[in-house]
Amino acid sequence: MSVGVKELEIKLRELHPEIRKHGLNLSLSFDKEKDAWVVGLWKGDHSLTTYLDAKDAASCIEGVQCIYLDIQVSQFIKNFEAC
């Protein structure tokens, strides 16, 4: 399954309402060499860049939780709130 950037953005925002709640910026781009999505989150001086494997992104769209990404987003928000 091929995943589009807008489709993935909508799904990530749906799965992670804390992105909107905390006013975080989200960016997505596809890295062909790594066959993975580059997911960026930032607000002010705080930022996180992580990769979401293309297969995991497809699973995410199909309704399966993106566990690795969930952990990354949760940790970023925890660190952001601690500042």
C-alpha positions as a printed NumPy array, in Angstrom:
array([[ 0.   ,  0.   ,  0.   ],
       [ 1.353,  3.38 , -0.988],
       [ 0.876,  6.085,  1.62 ],
       [ 0.407,  9.747,  0.732],
       [ 1.792, 12.585,  2.836],
       [-1.606, 14.188,  3.514],
       [-3.177, 10.837,  4.365],
       [-0.357, 10.076,  6.811],
       [-0.534, 13.527,  8.388],
       [-4.27 , 13.191,  8.992],
       [-3.821,  9.741, 10.529],
       [-0.937, 10.819, 12.792],
       [-2.913, 13.8  , 14.038],
       [-5.88 , 11.499, 14.652],
       [-3.764,  8.963, 16.559],
       [-1.89 , 11.664, 18.494],
       [-4.338, 14.405, 19.526],
       [-1.627, 15.725, 21.839],
       [ 0.08 , 17.183, 18.736],
       [-2.777, 19.656, 18.384],
       [-3.325, 19.962, 22.158],
       [ 0.254, 21.181, 22.687],
       [ 0.379, 23.242, 19.466],
       [ 3.217, 21.185, 17.998],
       [ 4.264, 21.567, 14.384],
       [ 4.4  , 18.386, 12.294],
       [ 6.365, 17.813,  9.113],
       [ 6.573, 14.723,  6.925],
       [ 8.835, 13.798,  4.042],
       [ 9.729, 10.498,  2.433],
       [13.337,  9.257,  2.375],
       [13.6  ,  6.883, -0.597],
       [17.019,  5.561,  0.452],
       [15.725,  4.478,  3.865],
       [12.25 ,  3.574,  2.563],
       [10.88 ,  5.493,  5.512],
       [ 8.961,  8.622,  6.393],
       [10.872, 11.362,  8.191],
       [ 8.597, 12.68 , 10.932],
       [ 9.457, 16.027, 12.476],
       [ 7.829, 17.574, 15.525],
       [ 8.811, 20.932, 16.92 ],
       [ 7.728, 23.848, 19.005],
       [10.022, 26.721, 19.784],
       [13.533, 25.425, 20.511],
       [12.352, 21.843, 21.077],
       [12.385, 19.403, 18.182],
       [12.26 , 15.706, 17.364],
       [13.077, 13.992, 14.091],
       [12.405, 10.294, 13.768],
       [11.769,  7.73 , 11.053],
       [ 8.631,  5.729, 10.389],
       [ 9.265,  2.692,  8.184],
       [ 7.091,  2.641,  5.046],
       [ 5.528, -0.671,  6.144],
       [ 4.714,  0.78 ,  9.563],
       [ 3.192,  3.863,  7.937],
       [ 0.949,  1.634,  5.806],
       [-0.084, -0.316,  8.921],
       [-0.773,  2.964, 10.68 ],
       [-3.115,  4.036,  7.88 ],
       [-4.874,  0.674,  8.136],
       [-5.584,  1.321, 11.827],
       [-2.704, -0.49 , 13.51 ],
       [-0.971,  1.623, 16.137],
       [ 2.506,  2.86 , 15.26 ],
       [ 4.135,  1.683, 18.476],
       [ 7.644,  3.004, 17.81 ],
       [ 6.261,  6.383, 16.798],
       [ 3.886,  6.386, 19.788],
       [ 6.861,  5.993, 22.108],
       [ 8.822,  8.755, 20.349],
       [ 5.907, 11.213, 20.377],
       [ 5.082, 10.452, 24.013],
       [ 8.703, 10.968, 25.08 ],
       [ 8.956, 14.232, 23.143],
       [ 5.799, 15.579, 24.77 ],
       [ 6.968, 14.462, 28.21 ],
       [10.298, 16.258, 27.687],
       [ 8.534, 19.312, 26.233],
       [ 6.183, 19.564, 29.228],
       [ 9.11 , 19.252, 31.658],
       [10.724, 22.445, 30.291]])
